[in-house]
Amino acid sequence: MWNIQGGKPTGCKSNGGCSTGGCNRLNVHDWLANLPFSDPESGCRIIEVSFNRGSRKDFYRNATTQLFDKGDLISVEGISGFDVGEVSMTGELVRLQMKKKGVDEKNPEIRKVLRKATDKDTGDHAAE
């Protein structure tokens, strides 16, 4: 339902009033999640990871055998050690997002996912 003032919609104004419990313009719905693909082995092994509650996002290569879902907290390679972030997107939608942003999926400089974050990892990064 729209809030209308003076005949015009008032919009979000980043006041946290949306149905998700908070306004985040960087959220993306994975509309490809349930579509079958002819070659599952060619699936995208890159994950989009969100930091600082969505204020920064980056791509990381999942060289592990683990599968991650949106919302999982994971440890990734950082500049000096590791960072903890939240998986914001997986699968083929990441490939489309990378293409849109001009990022080459085969770029060897894409940093790696290390593991699912542990309690020790998240305790050290509680401000993330």
C-alpha positions as CSV (number, residue, x, y, z in Angstrom):
1,M,0.0,0.0,0.0
2,W,1.4,3.4,-1.0
3,N,1.6,6.4,1.4
4,I,0.3,9.4,-0.5
5,Q,0.9,13.0,0.6
6,G,-0.4,15.9,-1.5
7,G,-1.3,13.5,-4.3
8,K,2.2,12.1,-4.7
9,P,3.7,8.9,-3.3
10,T,6.0,9.6,-0.4
11,G,8.4,6.8,-1.2
12,C,10.8,4.9,1.2
13,K,13.1,7.7,2.3
14,S,15.2,4.9,3.9
15,N,13.1,4.9,7.0
16,G,13.0,1.2,7.3
17,G,9.2,0.9,6.7
18,C,9.2,-1.7,4.0
19,S,7.9,-5.2,4.6
20,T,11.4,-6.8,4.8
21,G,12.0,-5.0,8.1
22,G,14.5,-2.4,6.7
23,C,15.1,-0.6,3.5
24,N,17.9,-1.9,1.3
25,R,18.1,-0.7,-2.3
26,L,20.9,-3.2,-3.0
27,N,18.8,-6.4,-2.4
28,V,18.2,-8.5,-5.5
29,H,15.6,-11.3,-5.9
30,D,17.1,-14.4,-7.5
31,W,14.4,-15.1,-10.1
32,L,16.6,-17.8,-11.7
33,A,16.9,-19.9,-8.5
34,N,14.3,-22.5,-9.5
35,L,14.9,-22.8,-13.2
36,P,16.5,-26.0,-14.5
37,F,19.7,-25.6,-16.5
38,S,20.8,-28.1,-19.1
39,D,24.4,-28.5,-17.8
40,P,24.6,-28.2,-14.0
41,E,28.4,-28.6,-14.1
42,S,28.7,-25.3,-15.9
43,G,27.0,-23.5,-13.0
44,C,28.5,-20.3,-11.8
45,R,31.1,-20.8,-9.0
46,I,31.1,-17.1,-8.1
47,I,29.2,-15.8,-5.1
48,E,28.1,-12.2,-4.4
49,V,28.9,-11.3,-0.8
50,S,27.5,-8.3,1.1
51,F,29.4,-6.5,3.8
52,N,28.3,-3.9,6.4
53,R,24.6,-4.7,6.0
54,G,24.6,-4.3,2.2
55,S,26.6,-1.1,1.9
56,R,29.3,-2.9,0.0
57,K,29.2,-6.0,-2.2
58,D,31.8,-8.0,-4.0
59,F,32.3,-11.2,-5.9
60,Y,34.2,-14.2,-4.6
61,R,35.1,-17.5,-6.2
62,N,33.7,-20.6,-4.4
63,A,36.6,-23.1,-4.9
64,T,35.3,-25.2,-2.0
65,T,32.9,-28.2,-2.3
66,Q,30.4,-26.5,-0.1
67,L,27.2,-25.0,-1.4
68,F,26.1,-21.7,0.1
69,D,22.7,-20.1,0.2
70,K,21.6,-16.5,0.4
71,G,21.9,-15.3,3.9
72,D,24.8,-17.6,4.9
73,L,27.6,-16.0,6.8
74,I,30.9,-16.9,5.2
75,S,34.6,-16.2,5.6
76,V,36.3,-14.9,2.5
77,E,39.9,-13.8,1.5
78,G,40.5,-10.3,2.7
79,I,43.3,-7.8,2.1
80,S,45.2,-8.9,5.2
81,G,43.6,-12.2,6.4
82,F,39.9,-12.7,6.0
83,D,36.6,-10.9,6.1
84,V,33.2,-12.1,7.1
85,G,30.2,-11.3,4.9
86,E,26.7,-12.5,4.1
87,V,25.9,-14.4,0.8
88,S,23.7,-12.0,-1.1
89,M,23.4,-13.9,-4.4
90,T,24.4,-17.3,-5.8
91,G,23.9,-19.2,-9.1
92,E,23.3,-18.0,-12.6
93,L,22.0,-14.6,-11.4
94,V,25.6,-13.8,-10.2
95,R,26.9,-14.5,-13.8
96,L,24.4,-12.0,-15.2
97,Q,25.3,-9.5,-12.5
98,M,29.0,-9.8,-13.3
99,K,28.3,-9.3,-17.0
100,K,26.3,-6.2,-16.2
101,K,29.1,-4.8,-14.0
102,G,31.8,-5.8,-16.6
103,V,33.5,-8.3,-14.3
104,D,35.2,-11.3,-16.0
105,E,34.2,-14.6,-14.4
106,K,37.6,-16.1,-15.3
107,N,39.6,-13.3,-13.8
108,P,42.2,-15.0,-11.6
109,E,42.3,-12.0,-9.2
110,I,38.8,-12.7,-7.9
111,R,39.4,-13.6,-4.2
112,K,38.2,-16.9,-2.8
113,V,35.5,-18.1,-0.3
114,L,37.3,-19.8,2.6
115,R,34.5,-21.5,4.5
116,K,31.2,-21.0,6.3
117,A,31.9,-18.5,9.1
118,T,32.4,-19.9,12.5
119,D,31.4,-18.4,15.9
120,K,35.1,-17.3,16.3
121,D,35.0,-15.6,12.9
122,T,31.8,-13.7,13.6
123,G,32.8,-12.8,17.1
124,D,35.9,-11.0,15.7
125,H,33.7,-9.2,13.1
126,A,30.6,-8.4,15.2
127,A,30.4,-4.9,13.6
128,E,30.1,-6.2,10.1
